[in-house]
């Protein structure tokens, strides 16, 4: 073995000398440096798939001269913050005597969305292993979300993904009075359902999103893009990750359609005629003459309310979405009048206990309060005390609550006699005795008997 190595040395030496000679001619090999970090921003806004992150390493040694770019990184569709990055640079371009800093910005096409507004020093003796870059939204971008909603009315159309169908076609109309109408059509078959909705819209500047507030417990969120488009967001304002989701695109001209669906609102009659103010949108309508409208008129007259006093009405209706003040509502099927109910909207449902519950329905029929009659109500005071008013007498008793089960025990009333309210009070006591289960939906409390039939319905009242 020793002999073999000795013989190989004359062969290795020329190769080694040749390599050193080449290194002397070409100089040292350039080494790549790396700067790692994350980019984030405070605004709760989701980035669209068309977003681009740009991170730049700059020489900022001269205060009176433009910064010189040393290295640059561009990430297409970077995802959602915090966004990790790794910027590589050439060590040979770094002079220890000079100053270097990072800049970052997020673009969408040619539009600036976020940018750094301070220098982030790097490559110093105290350089960190990872740098956290906090970006800010320019004031021009903050104001552009509201500006995008100024040129109204406008129609937006598109197909969004659906877990159990081929997609849902959306036709969204936005009016300048902050009212919206939406028609959704499920694709994938002739018997797929369609749905019309309405409500009020508002701009969430922090999320750069459009909020559609309506009958659903949670508003529909749509991100406002810079290309006259709306992107579907989840309920917390984040962009949906599915690649099947598509934009709702602004149409060249406004397209009105006839809304068809269940509406609820305050109906009243006075010397000027009949009017209906829809709860969710606040839109007021005149009603066309029809058999259903005449049935509604007769039911209102039977209530013997003072002129102009409104009662909640529910109905299947048709109404145009053109936003014109002289538009007429067509009642397709009159559902009912509920004089004790009001236009309470969604929001956080109140707790069952320690809430003032106003009685609105008994055995599926609306109740009303006479001129000489107090408001029938219940209050369930934790842990098990019941107080209330039945329409003539005060109520007291106990209740037992276990999950979805609710039982009223020993409910008694004072012994006053009243001209009005006695029959209603007796019906309420009967409903409480029959109660087996309960639910709170929106601002309403429902009491059900053992067969699942609604025994009574109440509306939450917020006392000041």
KASUL-V504784 format. One record per helix or strand. SS is the DSSP state (H for helix, E for strand). FROM is the first residue (numbers start at 1). LEN is the number of residues. If there is no record, write none. Layout:
ss = (SS;SS)
from = (FROM;FROM)
len = (LEN;LEN)
This chain:
ss = (H;E;E;E;E;H;E;E;E;E;H;E;E;E;E;E;E;E;E;E;E;E;E;H;E;E;E;E;E;E;E;E;H;E;E;E)
from = (2;32;51;68;83;91;100;111;120;130;139;154;167;179;194;209;220;229;239;248;258;273;284;291;311;328;356;365;377;385;394;405;422;437;444;454)
len = (25;10;9;9;8;3;9;5;3;7;10;7;8;9;11;5;5;5;1;3;13;6;4;13;10;11;7;2;5;5;9;9;13;5;5;8)
